[in-house]
Amino acid sequence: MTNAHKIPYSVLVVIHTPEREVLLIKRADAREFWQSVTGSKEDENEAYKRTAVREVQEETGIDCAPGSVLHAGLRDWRLENIYDIYPRWQHRYAPGVTRNTEHVFGLCVPAATAVTLNPREHTAYRWLPWRAAADACFSPSNAEAILLLPQFQS
């Protein structure tokens, strides 16, 4: 990361199969928290799509970069969530920054796509039917995005 503090602009990537099985990953720094792929821009000029590709690769080992087999499955849902930064992570942001803007993407992958977690960030993963995945998320914005999956799945 090029900045001392996290940038309050991030992505949420709902990774799913055509059958609406959704990948959830368990945070290493908050073991009870299951979520989709998330991550902040590295700099303010980084495009959201580039952030999404980078975070998916870093957190799951799934390659959806331009030119990859899975790139066509990465869709910008053109949704943004603005929320208060959780107090437990407030120290990662510059003083006075209290809200984050999250841009939502979906990534459709084949069933049985291999997942390789970054153990510094996540300790486990599971594939769940979309409604069960929404119920398992700790973040309300993540759960809401998963519930929108049928609307955005082509």
C-alpha positions, 0 to 999 in steps of 0.5 A: 500500500502506498499510503500510511492509512487506508483509503476510504474507497473500497470494493465488495466482490460477490463471487458466485457460481451460475447456480448461485452458490456464493463464496464466503471467506472468514476474516483472520482478524475477526474470526466470527466474521464471514464475508465476500471479498473486500478491499480498499483502493491502493491509491485514490486514482486506482480504478474500482475494477482494478481494485476488484481484480487485485483483491480477488487475486490476493484474497482467493487466488482466483485470477479474473484479470483482463485476458484471463478465462474468468475476466468476462464473469466480472461485472460492475453492479454499479452500486455503492454503499456508504457506511460508518467504518467499524470501530475495531478498524477505525485506526487504519484510516486517517484521523477524522475519516469515519465513513467508507464508500464501497463499490459492488461487483459480482464475479461468476465462476464455474462450480468447484473453482479452486480457492487459495486463501491468503492466511494473513487475511482469511482462515477458511472459506465455504460455498453456500446457497445465496440466501444462506450466504446472505444470512451468514455475513456479518456486514449488512451491506454484504448481505444486501448485495448477495440478496441482489444476486438474482437481479444482476446474474445474467 
